[in-house]
Amino acid sequence: MSERPVEKAVDWVEVTRPRLVGFAPHIGITIDTLEPGHGTGHCDLTPEHFNPYGFAHGGAINALMDTVGGFTASVAHGELRYVVTRSADVHYVRPLMGSRMDVRCEVIKAGKQTCLVRAEALDDEGRLCTEGLLEFFYVE
């Protein structure tokens, strides 16, 4: 009886790390976990992330959701693909305050050309602050 070789799990965070360039790392976005179907990330908040009212700026929240959602979509098929954002429907549920924002994403449907991802932004106490559906287009 021959033994089957054990497949090594892919570390998608390491595989995708070279793609985290430009704007996202500039504002402090980090991808924490990534696997086909799910992804998480965070951003430690600094004064530059806040609006005049002391809440995290909606654009900063959306940027984190878009970045983590895009990386989640890029590995949804178990292989690394390029994506661009096609649309985002974002709902700000409550002001996001504190020292950190976290995002968790889940693939709703990964098709041949597009991928739909649900994203949730949480404050540093784990409360839901923003939710959205993001659609990504696969580019070859």
DAMO-V468309 format. One record per residue. OMEGA is omega in radians with two decimals (* if undefined). D_LAST is the distance of its C-alpha to the last C-alpha in Angstrom with 2 decimals. Layout:
OMEGA,D_LAST  OMEGA,D_LAST
This chain:
-3.14,42.12  -3.14,39.02  3.06,37.11  3.08,33.44  3.13,31.46  3.11,30.52  3.12,26.83  3.11,26.35  3.13,24.73  3.03,21.56  -3.04,22.29  3.08,19.12  3.12,20.81  -3.12,21.22  -3.07,17.78  -3.08,16.22  3.14,19.17  -3.14,17.68  3.13,15.18  -3.06,18.29  3.02,19.15  -3.00,20.70  -3.04,22.18  3.12,21.95  3.11,24.05  3.13,26.17  3.00,27.47  -3.14,27.87  3.10,25.10  3.01,24.98  -3.09,22.90  3.12,25.65  -3.12,24.31  3.07,20.98  3.11,20.50  3.11,18.65  -3.06,20.26  3.03,21.97  3.06,21.90  3.09,24.61  -3.14,25.14  3.05,27.91  3.02,29.23  -3.03,32.80  3.05,34.30  -3.12,36.12  -3.14,38.13  -3.12,35.19  -3.00,33.36  3.03,36.26  -3.10,37.31  -3.11,40.97  3.13,42.02  3.10,41.04  3.04,38.04  -3.12,34.49  -3.13,32.80  3.11,30.61  3.11,27.82  3.11,28.00  -3.13,27.91  3.13,24.96  3.11,23.08  3.13,23.82  -3.12,22.80  -3.12,19.49  -3.13,18.73  3.09,19.89  3.13,18.33  3.10,14.84  3.10,15.37  3.11,16.83  -3.06,13.93  3.12,11.52  -3.05,13.83  -3.11,15.04  -3.13,14.07  3.04,15.72  -3.09,12.78  3.12,10.91  3.07,7.59  3.10,6.68  2.93,8.57  -3.13,10.67  3.09,14.08  3.11,14.86  3.08,18.53  3.08,21.20  -2.98,24.65  3.14,26.77  3.13,30.47  -3.02,32.75  3.12,35.36  3.12,37.58  3.11,37.68  3.14,35.98  3.10,38.48  -3.05,39.20  -3.09,37.78  2.96,34.41  3.13,31.78  3.07,29.76  2.99,26.78  -3.06,25.97  3.11,22.99  3.08,22.61  3.07,19.83  3.11,21.44  3.07,18.88  3.13,15.43  3.14,14.16  -3.06,11.30  -3.09,9.79  3.11,12.00  3.12,14.16  -3.07,17.73  3.00,19.46  -3.14,23.18  3.08,24.29  3.06,27.85  -3.09,29.32  3.05,32.63  -3.06,35.36  3.01,37.04  3.09,39.42  -3.14,36.71  3.08,37.26  3.14,34.53  -3.10,34.14  3.06,30.89  -3.13,28.67  2.98,25.62  -3.13,22.84  3.11,19.41  -3.13,16.47  3.13,12.90  3.09,9.87  3.09,6.65  -3.10,3.77  *,0.00
